[in-house]
Amino acid sequence: MQHSSDSGTYDHEGRFVPQAFEDMFSKWDADRKGGLLFMELWHKIAGNRLVVDPFGVSLNCWFLALVIPSPPVVCRNL
């Protein structure tokens, strides 16, 4: 089951889709730094949100899970 702000990085069977992962950064990494700043991550999540998620459940989950404990840039390479 996929969540409402799904980026397609994993398919319905749970397999990683490298091209979808790269496409996510190509679309949302505005200055091509190799990572997403808070506002870029926010716009990515809001841009992928579904109409059936009017309260932004996925936004809250991403905020709690990634943004609070992480560095200012969410990078694709660790």
N, C-alpha and C positions, 0 to 999 in steps of 0.2 A: 504494500500500500504506500502510495506517495502522499506527501503533505502538500498543502495548498500553495507553497511558494517554490515548488520543485523546479530545479534547473535542468533536469534530464541527465545529470551526471551519472546516475545509476539507472539502469533499465528496470522493467517490472519484475525481473527475476533476480535483481540485486547485483548484477554485473556492472563493473565500472566502465564508463564510456568516455575514453580519453578525449575524443574530439568535442564532446559536449562540455567537458571541463575547460578545455582551451577556449571554446566559444564563449563561455561565461565570462572569462577574463577579458577576451577581446571586446566584448560588448560593454562591460561595466567598468573596466580599468581605464578611466578617462585620460590620464597622462602617461600610460604605459610603464608604470613603475614596477609591475610584476606582482601587485597585491591590491587589495581593496581597502580604502579608508572607510571610516564609519559611515559617512554620508553615501559613499558609493555602494556599500553593502546595504544600507537602508533603501536606496533607490532600486537595487537589484531585487530585494525581497518584495518591496511594494510593487514593482513592475511585473513580477511573476505571480502576484496574489490573485486568487480566484474570487469571483463574485460571491461564491458560497462561504467565503471567509470574511464576513463584514467587520468583525471585531479584530481582525489581524492576529489570530491565534499564532500563526507562524511567525509573525513579527516578534511577538513576545517571546516565543521559544528561542529564536535566533539571538535576540538581545540577551536573554539570560544565559544561554549556553556558550555563546562565542564572544560577544562584545565586552561584557563586564570583565571576565578574567583574562582577556587576551591583550596583546600589544596593539598599538594604534593602527597597524596595518595587518590585514589578514592576507598572508602570502600564499602563493601556490607552491613555493619550494620551501621546505623546512630545513 
